[in-house]
Amino acid sequence: MNRIALVTGASSGIGLAVTQDLLARGHAVIGLALEAVPIRHPALNSHIIDLGDMKACAALAAQLSAQHRIDTLVHSAGAMRPALLADVQTDDYEALARLHWGCLTLFLQAALPAMKQARFGRVIFISSRAALGLQTRSAYSATKAGMLGLARTWALELAGDGITVNVVAPGPIRGTRIFHEVVPAGSDREAAIARGIPVQRLGEPQDVARAVAFFADADNGFVTGQTLYVCGGASVGSLTI
């Protein structure tokens, strides 16, 4: 099978690591992000798009589904909007719902007819350990937790068509924009967070990419509706960032 994956947030951090890993495994990759994917590869097709813009997403989804038989979707694009409860704006929930749920819904709906015809598909959400709760993450935690419910629902709806839907929920991953928005790279705070993780280190984008590869594998069709925490054990106990 000639595998074609669509990866959101592909220009940096986890999305870039997933893109590189899937390319290395022989997939063609369509990378979507606010910026061009900063690598060159003959099997990479990069598109610049605001994934919070539902009209733009619908138009690009229709275009890509007409041009490609996409069989794998990895939704890595994300934003945080941190705020304590007293400062949370309702716009935060709406914006992150569009980004974390809305755009993937549109791209999956467009790709679904080809997946069903082939009786094969892999859908992977990149959620977060913050889905379990974390201070200042009201909108982020709510929408990342929503991914777990969407995945379980879609897994049930699509299982009979050979399509699996799973979630990877990373803990603190250094080298990502979201993590370093609140924790400066190389800071004492970063070192303290690493010490507080059971495995005594921060995650790397490649740690998440390997988990995505497991769910994306064509031989793993008996695993669906699941959430895998790639967090060094942080989901087992408490975590302070």
Buried (B, 14 or more C-beta within 10 A) or exposed (E): EEBBBBBBBBBBBBBBBBBBBBBEEEBBBBBBBEEEBEBEBEBBBBBEBBBBBBEBBBEBBBEBBEEBBBBBBBBBBBBBBBBEEEEBEEEBBBBBBBBBBBBBBBBBEBBBEBBBEBEBBBBBBBBBBBBBEBEBBBBBBBBBBBBBEBBBEBBEEBBEBBBBBBBBBBBBBBBBBBBBEEBEEEEEEBEEBBEBBBEEBBBBBBBBBBBBBBBBEEEBBEBBBBBBBBBBEBBEEEBEB
